[in-house]
Amino acid sequence: MHAAQRPSGLRRRGRGRGGYALMAVLAVVLLAGAPLKVTAHPHVFIDARLEFQFDDSGLHGFWAEWAFDELFTSMIVLDFGAPRRGPFSEQLTRSIHEGAFSNLQFYDYFTYVFVDGSRYPTESVEQFSAFMRDHRIVYRFFVPFHHPLDSRNRTLRVRMYDETFFTDIAFERHEPVRIRSDGGLQYDYRVVRNQDVAIEYDNRNQSVRREGAVYSGLTHPYEVVLQYRRR
C-alpha cells in the first residue's frame, strides 16, 4: 500500500493457488484459496497488535503482530518443523511465509485501512518474520502506509478481519497499540467493534471457539481508531 492518494472501493481480488492452508486441520481452505464450505466458524484465533511508525513528516506505516492459538501453532510445528524454542532460521521463515502466509495477498492480508471514509487496499507487506512467544507462533510484518503529519486532526482506522470468519481476529487486551515517534506527536486511540460491518457465519458447531466468547452467527470486526496531529 502506498501513498494516501489511491483510495479504492471494496473489491475482491483473484485467488491464488498452492501453499498450505492457514490451518492444516482443514487443509487449503483459506490461504490456498480452495472453495470449501466450512460448517463451524471460527477455526483459527489471532490476537493482534499494531505499532505505528511516525517521524516528523508523518506516518510511514505500521507493524502488525499476530499471535496465533495453540492448535494453529502445533500445525506449524508439525508441517514446517518449527522449533518450539529458539529463533527460526531464514529458510524456515521463508517456508512459512510462502506456505502459510503469502496467499493472504488475495485477501488484502485481512488488513483494511481507512482515511476520511476512503479505503486503501493492502497490496503488499514487508519484512515478514515468524517466531515463538509464550508457546504461540507469532507473525510480524510491516504494512507501508504514508500519511502526512501537520496541525490538522487526522483520523486513521485499521480494521483486521476475515469476512468468512474462518479466522477470528481480536486485538490484544494489554497494549493493543504502540506508537513510535520523535516526540512531536499528539495522539489518542481506541479499539472498537465496527457495527456497520456485519459478518454472518454458521454457528451450529461451536466445538472450536475463543474462550469466553458467545457465537451467535453474527459478529462485527474490531478496528483501531487512531487520531493524531502535530504537537
Helices and strands as residue ranges (DSSP letters): G 24-26, E 44-55, E 58-68, H 70-80, H 90-100, G 102-110, E 111-115, E 118-120, E 126-133, E 136-148, E 154-160, E 167-171, E 177-180, E 185-193, E 199-200, E 218-219, E 222-230
